[in-house]
């Protein structure tokens, strides 16, 4: 009976879903982080139009896409 349990555990382990990040995910996440950093740099320089756009693009678009896709 113990071996049957082990066989089921091994079979279940092979069917576990796993997170697999592709190069596209890494590129999107890196672009999102770069947009956020650029947004904060522009924000510290006094930009009131480009900085918020870059921050929203990074936080609301690129980083979530990098995680989801």
DSSP file (Angstrom, degrees, kcal/mol; ACC not computed):
  #  RESIDUE AA STRUCTURE BP1 BP2  ACC     N-H-->O    O-->H-N    N-H-->O    O-->H-N    TCO  KAPPA ALPHA  PHI   PSI    X-CA   Y-CA   Z-CA
    1    1 A X     >        0   0    0      0, 0.0     4,-1.7     0, 0.0     5,-0.1   0.000 360.0 360.0 360.0 -34.6    0.0    0.0    0.0
    2    2 A X  H  >  +     0   0    0      1,-0.2     4,-1.9     2,-0.2     5,-0.1   0.871 360.0  52.0 -65.5 -37.0    2.9    2.3    0.7
    3    3 A X  H  > S+     0   0    0      2,-0.2     4,-2.3     1,-0.2    -1,-0.2   0.860 105.7  55.1 -69.7 -33.5    4.3    1.9   -2.8
    4    4 A X  H  > S+     0   0    0      2,-0.2     4,-2.1     1,-0.2    -1,-0.2   0.912 107.6  49.7 -64.0 -40.8    0.9    2.7   -4.3
    5    5 A X  H  X S+     0   0    0     -4,-1.7     4,-2.3     1,-0.2    -2,-0.2   0.905 110.5  50.3 -62.5 -42.2    0.9    6.0   -2.4
    6    6 A X  H  X S+     0   0    0     -4,-1.9     4,-2.5     2,-0.2    -2,-0.2   0.893 108.4  52.1 -63.7 -40.4    4.4    6.8   -3.6
    7    7 A X  H  X S+     0   0    0     -4,-2.3     4,-2.4     1,-0.2    -1,-0.2   0.909 111.0  47.3 -63.9 -41.4    3.4    6.1   -7.2
    8    8 A X  H  X S+     0   0    0     -4,-2.1     4,-2.6     2,-0.2    -2,-0.2   0.895 111.6  50.9 -66.1 -39.2    0.5    8.5   -6.9
    9    9 A X  H  X S+     0   0    0     -4,-2.3     4,-1.9     2,-0.2    -2,-0.2   0.906 111.6  47.0 -65.3 -41.4    2.7   11.1   -5.3
   10   10 A X  H  X S+     0   0    0     -4,-2.5     4,-1.5     2,-0.2    -2,-0.2   0.912 113.0  49.3 -66.3 -42.2    5.2   10.8   -8.1
   11   11 A X  H  X S+     0   0    0     -4,-2.4     4,-0.8     1,-0.2    -2,-0.2   0.895 112.1  48.4 -64.4 -39.8    2.5   11.0  -10.8
   12   12 A X  H  < S+     0   0    0     -4,-2.6     3,-0.4     1,-0.2     4,-0.3   0.846 107.3  56.5 -68.5 -33.0    1.0   14.1   -9.1
   13   13 A X  H >< S+     0   0    0     -4,-1.9     3,-0.8     1,-0.2    -1,-0.2   0.854 104.8  51.9 -67.1 -34.2    4.4   15.7   -8.9
   14   14 A X  H 3< S+     0   0    0     -4,-1.5    -1,-0.2     1,-0.2    -2,-0.2   0.716 109.5  49.6 -75.6 -20.1    4.8   15.4  -12.7
   15   15 A X  T 3< S+     0   0    0     -4,-0.8    -1,-0.2    -3,-0.4    -2,-0.2   0.356  80.2 123.9-100.2   5.6    1.5   17.0  -13.4
   16   16 A X    <   -     0   0    0     -3,-0.8     2,-0.2    -4,-0.3    -3,-0.0  -0.439  65.9-119.7 -65.0 134.3    2.0   20.0  -11.1
   17   17 A X        -     0   0    0     -2,-0.1     2,-0.3     1,-0.0    -1,-0.1  -0.518  35.0-166.4 -71.3 144.7    1.6   23.3  -13.0
   18   18 A X        -     0   0    0     -2,-0.2     2,-0.6     2,-0.0    -1,-0.0  -0.949  24.3-111.8-132.8 153.6    4.8   25.4  -12.9
   19   19 A X        -     0   0    0     -2,-0.3     2,-0.5     2,-0.0    -2,-0.0  -0.734  34.2-176.5 -83.5 123.8    5.7   29.0  -13.7
   20   20 A X        -     0   0    0     -2,-0.6     2,-0.5     2,-0.0    -2,-0.0  -0.949  10.0-157.4-125.7 112.2    7.9   29.2  -16.7
   21   21 A X        -     0   0    0     -2,-0.5     2,-0.1     4,-0.0    46,-0.1  -0.760   9.7-158.5 -90.4 129.5    9.1   32.6  -17.7
   22   22 A X     >  -     0   0    0     -2,-0.5     4,-1.8     1,-0.1     3,-0.3  -0.434  37.7 -95.6 -94.5 174.0   10.2   32.9  -21.3
   23   23 A X  H  > S+     0   0    0      1,-0.2     4,-2.4     2,-0.2     5,-0.2   0.820 125.3  60.6 -60.0 -29.6   12.5   35.5  -22.7
   24   24 A X  H  > S+     0   0    0      2,-0.2     4,-2.6     1,-0.2    -1,-0.2   0.912 103.2  50.5 -64.4 -40.9    9.5   37.6  -23.6
   25   25 A X  H  > S+     0   0    0     -3,-0.3     4,-2.6     1,-0.2     5,-0.2   0.925 111.0  48.4 -60.6 -44.6    8.5   37.7  -19.9
   26   26 A X  H  X S+     0   0    0     -4,-1.8     4,-2.5     1,-0.2    -2,-0.2   0.897 111.5  49.6 -64.1 -40.1   12.0   38.9  -19.0
   27   27 A X  H  X S+     0   0    0     -4,-2.4     4,-2.6     2,-0.2    -2,-0.2   0.925 112.4  47.1 -65.5 -44.6   12.0   41.6  -21.7
   28   28 A X  H  X S+     0   0    0     -4,-2.6     4,-2.3     2,-0.2    -2,-0.2   0.906 113.7  47.8 -64.8 -41.2    8.6   42.9  -20.6
   29   29 A X  H  X S+     0   0    0     -4,-2.6     4,-2.5     2,-0.2    -2,-0.2   0.911 112.8  48.5 -65.5 -41.3    9.6   43.0  -17.0
   30   30 A X  H  X S+     0   0    0     -4,-2.5     4,-2.5    -5,-0.2    -2,-0.2   0.902 111.8  49.4 -65.6 -40.1   12.9   44.7  -17.7
   31   31 A X  H  X S+     0   0    0     -4,-2.6     4,-2.4     2,-0.2    -1,-0.2   0.888 110.9  50.9 -65.1 -37.8   11.1   47.3  -19.9
   32   32 A X  H  X S+     0   0    0     -4,-2.3     4,-2.2     2,-0.2    -2,-0.2   0.920 111.7  45.9 -64.6 -44.3    8.6   47.8  -17.1
   33   33 A X  H  X S+     0   0    0     -4,-2.5     4,-2.5     2,-0.2    -2,-0.2   0.901 113.1  50.7 -65.2 -40.2   11.3   48.4  -14.5
   34   34 A X  H  X S+     0   0    0     -4,-2.5     4,-2.7     1,-0.2    -2,-0.2   0.897 110.2  49.8 -64.5 -40.1   13.2   50.7  -16.9
   35   35 A X  H  X S+     0   0    0     -4,-2.4     4,-2.3     2,-0.2    -2,-0.2   0.897 111.7  48.5 -64.9 -40.0   10.0   52.7  -17.6
   36   36 A X  H  X S+     0   0    0     -4,-2.2     4,-2.3     2,-0.2    -2,-0.2   0.928 113.2  46.8 -66.4 -44.6    9.4   53.1  -13.8
   37   37 A X  H  X S+     0   0    0     -4,-2.5     4,-2.3     1,-0.2    -2,-0.2   0.931 113.7  48.1 -63.3 -44.8   13.0   54.1  -13.2
   38   38 A X  H  X S+     0   0    0     -4,-2.7     4,-2.6     1,-0.2    -1,-0.2   0.885 110.2  53.7 -62.9 -37.4   12.9   56.6  -16.1
   39   39 A X  H  X S+     0   0    0     -4,-2.3     4,-2.2     1,-0.2    -1,-0.2   0.910 109.9  45.9 -63.3 -42.5    9.6   57.9  -14.8
   40   40 A X  H  X S+     0   0    0     -4,-2.3     4,-2.2     2,-0.2    -2,-0.2   0.870 111.7  52.1 -69.5 -35.4   11.0   58.6  -11.3
   41   41 A X  H  X S+     0   0    0     -4,-2.3     4,-1.1     2,-0.2    -2,-0.2   0.938 113.1  44.4 -64.0 -46.0   14.1   60.2  -12.8
   42   42 A X  H  X>S+     0   0    0     -4,-2.6     5,-2.3     1,-0.2     4,-0.5   0.868 111.0  55.3 -66.1 -35.0   11.9   62.5  -14.9
   43   43 A X  H ><5S+     0   0    0     -4,-2.2     3,-0.9     1,-0.2    -1,-0.2   0.887 105.9  50.5 -64.9 -38.8    9.6   63.1  -11.9
   44   44 A X  H 3<5S+     0   0    0     -4,-2.2    -1,-0.2     1,-0.2    -2,-0.2   0.761 107.1  56.3 -70.7 -22.4   12.6   64.3   -9.8
   45   45 A X  H 3<5S-     0   0    0     -4,-1.1    -1,-0.2    -5,-0.2    -2,-0.2   0.544 124.5-101.6 -85.0  -7.3   13.5   66.6  -12.7
   46   46 A X  T <<5 +     0   0    0     -3,-0.9     2,-0.3    -4,-0.5    -3,-0.2   0.498  66.3 152.9 105.0   4.9   10.1   68.3  -12.6
   47   47 A X      < -     0   0    0     -5,-2.3    -1,-0.3     1,-0.1     5,-0.1  -0.518  17.9-180.0 -70.3 129.6    8.4   66.7  -15.6
   48   48 A X  S    S+     0   0    0     -2,-0.3    -1,-0.1     3,-0.1    -5,-0.1   0.443  76.1  34.6-110.4  -2.0    4.6   66.7  -15.0
   49   49 A X  S  > S+     0   0    0      3,-0.1     4,-1.3     2,-0.0     5,-0.1   0.755 118.8  39.0-115.4 -50.3    3.6   65.0  -18.3
   50   50 A X  H  > S+     0   0    0      1,-0.2     4,-2.4     2,-0.2     5,-0.2   0.877 111.1  58.2 -73.0 -37.1    6.1   62.3  -19.3
   51   51 A X  H  > S+     0   0    0      1,-0.2     4,-2.4     2,-0.2     5,-0.2   0.941 107.5  44.0 -62.5 -50.5    6.9   61.0  -15.8
   52   52 A X  H  > S+     0   0    0      1,-0.2     4,-2.6     2,-0.2     5,-0.2   0.889 113.1  53.4 -63.3 -35.7    3.3   60.0  -14.9
   53   53 A X  H  X S+     0   0    0     -4,-1.3     4,-2.5     1,-0.2    -1,-0.2   0.925 110.9  45.7 -63.1 -43.6    2.9   58.4  -18.3
   54   54 A X  H  X S+     0   0    0     -4,-2.4     4,-2.5     2,-0.2    -2,-0.2   0.887 112.8  50.9 -66.3 -38.8    6.0   56.3  -17.9
   55   55 A X  H  X S+     0   0    0     -4,-2.4     4,-3.0    -5,-0.2     5,-0.4   0.920 112.9  44.7 -65.9 -43.2    5.0   55.3  -14.4
   56   56 A X  H  X>S+     0   0    0     -4,-2.6     4,-2.5     2,-0.2     5,-0.6   0.916 113.2  51.6 -65.9 -42.0    1.6   54.2  -15.5
   57   57 A X  I  X>S+     0   0    0     -4,-2.5     5,-2.7    -5,-0.2     4,-1.0   0.913 116.3  40.9 -59.7 -43.2    3.0   52.4  -18.5
   58   58 A X  I  <>S+     0   0    0     -4,-2.5     5,-2.2     3,-0.2     6,-0.3   0.957 124.0  34.2 -70.3 -51.6    5.5   50.6  -16.3
   59   59 A X  I  <5S+     0   0    0     -4,-3.0     5,-0.3    -5,-0.2    -3,-0.2   0.868 128.7  31.9 -75.7 -37.1    3.3   49.8  -13.3
   60   60 A X  I  <5S+     0   0    0     -4,-2.5    -3,-0.2    -5,-0.4    -1,-0.2   0.656 132.2  17.8 -99.5 -16.7   -0.1   49.2  -15.0
   61   61 A X  I  X<S+     0   0    0     -4,-1.0     4,-2.0    -5,-0.6    -3,-0.2   0.754 122.1  36.9-119.3 -62.6    0.9   47.8  -18.4
   62   62 A X  I  ><S+     0   0    0     -5,-2.7     4,-2.4     2,-0.2   -30,-0.2   0.919 116.2  46.6 -70.9 -46.5    4.4   46.3  -18.8
   63   63 A X  H  ><S+     0   0    0     -5,-2.2     4,-1.4    -6,-0.3    -1,-0.2   0.935 115.2  46.2 -65.1 -45.7    5.0   44.7  -15.4
   64   64 A X  H  > S+     0   0    0     -6,-0.3     4,-2.9    -5,-0.3     5,-0.3   0.913 113.0  50.7 -61.9 -39.7    1.6   43.0  -15.3
   65   65 A X  H  X S+     0   0    0     -4,-2.0     4,-2.3     1,-0.2    -2,-0.2   0.896 107.5  54.0 -62.5 -38.5    2.1   41.8  -19.0
   66   66 A X  H  < S+     0   0    0     -4,-2.4    -1,-0.2   -38,-0.2    -2,-0.2   0.807 114.6  40.6 -65.0 -28.6    5.5   40.4  -18.0
   67   67 A X  H  < S+     0   0    0     -4,-1.4    -2,-0.2    -3,-0.2    -1,-0.2   0.876 119.7  42.8 -84.2 -41.0    3.9   38.4  -15.2
   68   68 A X  H  <        0   0    0     -4,-2.9    -3,-0.2     1,-0.2    -2,-0.2   0.922 360.0 360.0 -76.1 -46.1    0.8   37.2  -17.0
   69   69 A X     <        0   0    0     -4,-2.3    -1,-0.2    -5,-0.3    -3,-0.1   0.512 360.0 360.0 -68.4 360.0    2.1   36.3  -20.5
